[in-house]
Amino acid sequence: MASTWLDFWQRENEFDESMSTNFNYFLERVETHIPLAKTNRVLDIGSGPGNLEDAWHDRVAEIHGLDISKRYNELARTRHVDSPNVFFHDLDPNDYLNFSPVANRQFDVIIVMSVVQYYRSIGEVEQLLQLIKRVAAPGARALVCDLMVGESFLSDVLGILKRSLLQGKLIATLKLLVRLRFSHYHTVRKENGFLVIPETEWLAMCERVGLKAQFINEPITLQQERRNLLITF
């Protein structure tokens, strides 16, 4: 039976436990590019199980997560039931670029972490950039992270293994990769692939939308072959 990435993220999967490892690496580096302030309003597009909210909820004024996975949102809401400044909004899986839950708000910090490779087309990504522009407050910063800009899946895997070796987590990473090879993830990846957008096309899209953007030189996620785009307003 054919499946899509939208289906994959609705159910329990192999990334439920490992996702926090990549996020912790990101959290150690992100504030070099996006300094936080207690007055910040944060938008987390593709919030997943709420890793960003766990880390930042007591450091910002409010934080809103958007995700297609009701399962992830329910888990995150349960953890943050006593956090009045944290909000998780369900996106319609068939209309995931409908940001109406936050349409009347503006944000100082916008994070899109390891999401756009699962979009269906470059046109959808350009629409995402337009939506980011619409909800960005004056002086805001947005990070679109973990971007696949080249075709080599092998390079992606080798980059993960190299970083895991340096962190002393090679065995755990190898076990995860083996599980992925014989899992539903492998089937979905074969059927759907990833959306790969070259750096030049990213910059061209930003220019068309009227965004000031640049790629960060140093890696800020575990997937060293991927790129990270900083947008300033």
C-alpha positions as CSV (number, residue, x, y, z in Angstrom):
1,M,0.0,0.0,0.0
2,A,1.4,3.4,-1.0
3,S,2.2,5.9,1.7
4,T,3.3,9.5,1.8
5,W,5.4,11.5,4.2
6,L,2.1,13.0,5.5
7,D,1.0,9.4,6.5
8,F,4.4,8.6,8.0
9,W,4.4,11.5,10.5
10,Q,0.9,10.6,11.7
11,R,2.0,7.3,13.3
12,E,4.7,6.2,15.7
13,N,8.0,6.0,13.9
14,E,11.7,5.4,14.4
15,F,12.5,9.1,14.9
16,D,10.4,9.5,18.0
17,E,13.4,8.7,20.3
18,S,16.3,9.9,18.1
19,M,14.9,13.3,17.1
20,S,16.0,15.0,20.3
21,T,19.7,14.2,19.6
22,N,19.8,16.4,16.5
23,F,17.7,19.0,18.2
24,N,20.1,19.3,21.1
25,Y,23.0,19.8,18.7
26,F,21.0,22.5,17.0
27,L,20.1,24.2,20.3
28,E,23.7,24.5,21.3
29,R,24.4,26.5,18.2
30,V,21.3,28.4,17.2
31,E,21.7,31.4,19.5
32,T,24.8,32.4,17.7
33,H,22.5,33.5,14.9
34,I,19.2,34.1,16.8
35,P,19.8,35.7,20.2
36,L,16.8,35.1,22.5
37,A,15.0,37.7,24.6
38,K,12.3,37.4,27.2
39,T,10.0,39.5,25.0
40,N,10.3,37.2,21.9
41,R,7.3,35.7,20.3
42,V,8.4,32.4,18.6
43,L,6.8,30.4,15.8
44,D,8.0,26.8,15.4
45,I,6.8,25.5,12.0
46,G,6.9,21.7,12.0
47,S,7.1,21.5,15.8
48,G,7.0,17.7,16.0
49,P,7.1,16.4,19.6
50,G,7.9,19.9,21.0
51,N,11.6,19.9,21.4
52,L,12.0,23.6,20.8
53,E,9.1,24.4,23.2
54,D,10.7,22.2,25.9
55,A,14.0,24.2,25.6
56,W,12.6,27.8,25.2
57,H,9.2,28.0,26.9
58,D,10.6,29.8,30.0
59,R,13.0,32.0,28.0
60,V,10.5,33.8,25.7
61,A,7.2,35.6,25.9
62,E,5.3,32.9,24.0
63,I,5.9,30.1,21.5
64,H,3.5,28.6,19.0
65,G,4.0,25.2,17.4
66,L,2.4,24.2,14.1
67,D,2.3,20.6,13.0
68,I,0.3,18.2,10.9
69,S,0.7,15.4,13.5
70,K,-2.1,15.4,16.0
71,R,-0.2,12.7,17.8
72,Y,2.8,14.9,18.3
73,N,0.7,17.9,19.3
74,E,-1.2,15.9,21.9
75,L,2.0,14.6,23.4
76,A,3.5,18.2,23.5
77,R,0.3,19.7,24.9
78,T,0.3,17.2,27.7
79,R,3.9,18.1,28.7
80,H,3.1,21.8,28.6
81,V,-0.3,21.8,30.2
82,D,1.1,24.1,32.9
83,S,2.9,26.5,30.4
84,P,0.4,29.2,29.6
85,N,2.7,30.8,27.0
86,V,3.0,27.6,24.9
87,F,0.5,26.8,22.1
88,F,0.3,23.9,19.7
89,H,-1.9,24.2,16.6
90,D,-3.0,21.4,14.4
91,L,-2.4,21.8,10.6
92,D,-4.7,20.1,8.2
93,P,-2.5,17.4,6.5
94,N,-4.3,18.2,3.2
95,D,-3.8,21.9,3.6
96,Y,-0.6,22.3,5.6
97,L,0.2,25.7,4.2
98,N,-2.9,27.1,5.8
99,F,-1.5,29.0,8.7
100,S,-4.8,30.5,9.8
101,P,-4.2,29.6,13.5
102,V,-1.5,32.2,13.6
103,A,-2.6,34.5,10.7
104,N,-3.3,37.5,12.9
105,R,0.0,37.2,14.9
106,Q,3.5,38.5,14.4
107,F,6.7,36.7,15.5
108,D,10.2,37.8,16.3
109,V,11.7,34.3,15.8
110,I,10.6,31.7,13.3
111,I,12.2,28.3,13.2
112,V,11.6,25.7,10.4
113,M,13.6,22.6,11.4
114,S,14.0,19.7,9.1
115,V,10.6,20.1,7.4
116,V,10.8,21.3,3.8
117,Q,12.4,18.1,2.4
118,Y,9.0,16.5,2.9
119,Y,7.1,19.1,0.9
120,R,5.8,18.1,-2.5
121,S,7.2,20.9,-4.7
122,I,9.3,24.0,-4.9
123,G,6.1,26.0,-5.4
124,E,5.0,24.9,-1.9
125,V,8.3,26.0,-0.4
126,E,8.0,29.4,-2.1
127,Q,4.5,29.7,-0.6
128,L,6.0,28.9,2.8
129,L,8.5,31.7,2.4
130,Q,5.6,34.1,1.6
131,L,3.8,32.9,4.8
132,I,6.9,33.5,6.9
133,K,7.2,37.0,5.5
134,R,3.5,37.7,6.3
135,V,3.9,36.7,10.0
136,A,7.4,38.1,10.7
137,A,7.5,41.2,12.9
138,P,9.9,44.1,12.1
139,G,13.4,43.0,13.0
140,A,12.5,39.3,13.1
141,R,14.8,36.5,12.2
142,A,13.9,33.2,10.7
143,L,16.0,30.0,10.3
144,V,15.0,27.4,7.7
145,C,17.2,24.4,8.7
146,D,18.5,21.1,7.5
147,L,18.0,21.8,3.9
148,M,18.8,19.2,1.3
149,V,20.6,21.0,-1.5
150,G,22.3,18.1,-3.2
151,E,21.2,14.8,-4.5
152,S,23.5,12.5,-2.6
153,F,21.6,10.5,0.2
154,L,24.9,8.7,0.8
155,S,26.7,11.9,1.7
156,D,23.9,12.7,4.1
157,V,24.4,9.3,5.9
158,L,28.2,9.7,5.9
159,G,27.9,13.1,7.5
160,I,25.7,11.7,10.2
161,L,28.1,8.9,10.9
162,K,31.1,11.2,11.1
163,R,29.4,13.5,13.6
164,S,28.2,10.6,15.6
165,L,31.7,9.2,15.8
166,L,33.1,12.5,17.1
167,Q,30.3,12.6,19.7
168,G,30.9,9.0,20.9
169,K,27.4,7.9,19.6
170,L,28.4,5.9,16.6
171,I,26.9,2.6,17.8
172,A,23.6,4.1,18.6
173,T,23.5,5.8,15.2
174,L,24.4,2.6,13.4
175,K,21.5,0.8,15.2
176,L,19.1,3.5,14.1
177,L,20.2,3.4,10.5
178,V,19.8,-0.4,10.5
179,R,16.3,0.0,11.9
180,L,15.4,2.6,9.3
181,R,16.6,0.3,6.5
182,F,14.1,-2.4,7.5
183,S,11.3,0.0,8.5
184,H,8.3,1.7,7.0
185,Y,10.6,4.8,6.7
186,H,12.6,3.0,4.0
187,T,9.5,2.2,2.0
188,V,8.2,5.7,2.2
189,R,11.5,7.2,1.2
190,K,11.7,4.9,-1.8
191,E,8.2,5.8,-2.9
192,N,8.4,9.5,-2.3
193,G,12.0,10.6,-2.1
194,F,13.0,14.0,-0.7
195,L,12.5,17.5,-2.1
196,V,16.0,18.7,-3.0
197,I,16.4,22.4,-3.8
198,P,19.8,23.8,-4.9
199,E,21.2,26.7,-3.0
200,T,20.9,29.0,-6.1
201,E,17.2,28.2,-6.3
202,W,16.7,29.0,-2.6
203,L,18.3,32.4,-3.0
204,A,16.3,33.0,-6.2
205,M,13.1,32.2,-4.4
206,C,14.0,34.5,-1.5
207,E,14.6,37.3,-4.0
208,R,11.3,36.7,-5.7
209,V,9.5,36.9,-2.4
210,G,11.5,39.9,-1.3
211,L,13.4,38.4,1.5
212,K,16.9,39.2,2.7
213,A,18.5,35.7,3.1
214,Q,21.9,34.1,3.4
215,F,23.3,30.6,4.1
216,I,25.1,30.1,7.4
217,N,28.6,28.9,6.7
218,E,29.0,26.6,9.7
219,P,26.8,23.5,10.3
220,I,24.2,23.9,13.1
221,T,22.6,20.5,12.8
222,L,24.0,17.0,12.9
223,Q,23.5,16.5,9.2
224,Q,26.6,18.3,8.1
225,E,25.9,18.0,4.4
226,R,22.7,20.0,4.8
227,R,22.4,23.8,4.7
228,N,20.7,26.4,6.9
229,L,19.2,29.6,5.7
230,L,19.0,32.7,7.8
231,I,16.3,35.3,6.9
232,T,16.4,38.7,8.5
233,F,13.6,41.3,8.4
